[in-house]
Amino acid sequence: FMETTRKRDVYQIVTDRIIAQLEKGVVSWKQNWRKAGAPMNLSTGKSYRGINVLLLASLGFEQNCFLTLNQLMEFGGTVKNGEKPSPVVYWKTFDREVKENGDQPKRKPVLRYYSVYNITQCEGIPQKDVPNPVKDFNPIQSCEDIVANMTDRPEIAHNGNEAFYSPKLDFVNMPPKEYFNDEESYYGTLFHELIHSTGHPKRLSRKELADETDSRESYSAEELIAELGACFLSAYGRIEVKHFKNNVSYIQFWLKELRNDNRVIVYASTHAQKAVDFILGIKPVTVAKEDAL
């Protein structure tokens, strides 16, 4: 491998990398889908260990296969224009100087790093050398029916490694089904994005989705609507709710929101139910005021 000779604080490099991912909302150990198993070196076939697993897994690539520049050149490949490498850290041992009293030199481990590229950042690697990350996916018919029967359903694409709904283009993107840890996680994530799609102007025209100011209030409300709606749809699909976000920061955030405004949960659940009814094709029912209590 090519070791960098620049004198930089490797501990700070690692910390900066993790902070940058957290600021993007990426918590690698909480993702619902896998890329290509544990991060590994394509040339040696060995899995990375320790902090390198966290550093590389949090980058969000479709396949967790990496190469140094020298290894890439051995495959006959090149780095795509504009792509930047990622650090991999390791311990290197140095001999301390011999002391005047004749003591033997002591071995001192020092943290160092070198750079690697993900295979998707490269081109020219023979296809036969790239592993296939496919795993079996067993569709759940009750969930498939919910998706298939949705009125005015947006296009659903399976590209890349992100799950999102694009209001501008009116389509849902999902990671490939085979990348998810299990079927329930796939459908829970898809339900979340479909709930978002109901807010489009041609469907329920939800003001939170249409807010172009990116206000914190609108974003928070829309996310809670999508989370609750995904839970409701999971119940209709008779699957375990595995999608609901449960990392500490997320829970603390919503505790704060709910304590500041006790109307939030009622408001969000009402709109979540409307979104679920739209997806399931359930007509709204007019209820007498006294019966609603």
Rosetta blueprint (number, residue, H / E / L):
1 F L
2 M L
3 E E
4 T L
5 T L
6 R L
7 K L
8 R L
9 D L
10 V H
11 Y H
12 Q H
13 I H
14 V H
15 T H
16 D H
17 R H
18 I H
19 I H
20 A H
21 Q H
22 L H
23 E H
24 K L
25 G L
26 V L
27 V L
28 S H
29 W H
30 K H
31 Q L
32 N L
33 W E
34 R L
35 K L
36 A L
37 G L
38 A L
39 P L
40 M E
41 N E
42 L L
43 S L
44 T L
45 G L
46 K L
47 S E
48 Y L
49 R L
50 G L
51 I H
52 N H
53 V H
54 L H
55 L H
56 L H
57 A H
58 S L
59 L L
60 G L
61 F L
62 E L
63 Q L
64 N L
65 C E
66 F E
67 L E
68 T L
69 L H
70 N H
71 Q H
72 L H
73 M H
74 E H
75 F L
76 G L
77 G L
78 T E
79 V E
80 K L
81 N L
82 G L
83 E L
84 K L
85 P L
86 S E
87 P E
88 V E
89 V E
90 Y E
91 W E
92 K E
93 T E
94 F E
95 D E
96 R L
97 E L
98 V L
99 K L
100 E L
101 N L
102 G L
103 D L
104 Q L
105 P L
106 K L
107 R E
108 K E
109 P E
110 V E
111 L E
112 R E
113 Y E
114 Y E
115 S E
116 V E
117 Y E
118 N E
119 I H
120 T H
121 Q H
122 C E
123 E E
124 G L
125 I L
126 P L
127 Q H
128 K H
129 D H
130 V L
131 P L
132 N L
133 P L
134 V L
135 K L
136 D L
137 F L
138 N L
139 P L
140 I L
141 Q H
142 S H
143 C H
144 E H
145 D H
146 I H
147 V H
148 A H
149 N L
150 M L
151 T L
152 D L
153 R L
154 P L
155 E E
156 I E
157 A E
158 H L
159 N L
160 G L
161 N L
162 E L
163 A L
164 F E
165 Y E
166 S E
167 P L
168 K L
169 L L
170 D L
171 F E
172 V E
173 N E
174 M L
175 P L
176 P L
177 K H
178 E H
179 Y H
180 F E
181 N L
182 D L
183 E H
184 E H
185 S H
186 Y H
187 Y H
188 G H
189 T H
190 L H
191 F H
192 H H
193 E H
194 L H
195 I H
196 H H
197 S H
198 T L
199 G L
200 H L
201 P L
202 K L
203 R L
204 L L
205 S L
206 R L
207 K H
208 E H
209 L H
210 A H
211 D L
212 E L
213 T L
214 D L
215 S L
216 R H
217 E H
218 S H
219 Y H
220 S H
221 A H
222 E H
223 E H
224 L H
225 I H
226 A H
227 E H
228 L H
229 G H
230 A H
231 C H
232 F H
233 L H
234 S H
235 A H
236 Y H
237 G L
238 R L
239 I L
240 E L
241 V L
242 K L
243 H L
244 F L
245 K L
246 N L
247 N L
248 V H
249 S H
250 Y H
251 I H
252 Q H
253 F H
254 W H
255 L H
256 K H
257 E H
258 L H
259 R H
260 N H
261 D L
262 N L
263 R L
264 V H
265 I H
266 V H
267 Y H
268 A H
269 S H
270 T H
271 H H
272 A H
273 Q H
274 K H
275 A H
276 V H
277 D H
278 F H
279 I H
280 L H
281 G L
282 I L
283 K L
284 P L
285 V L
286 T L
287 V L
288 A L
289 K H
290 E H
291 D H
292 A H
293 L L
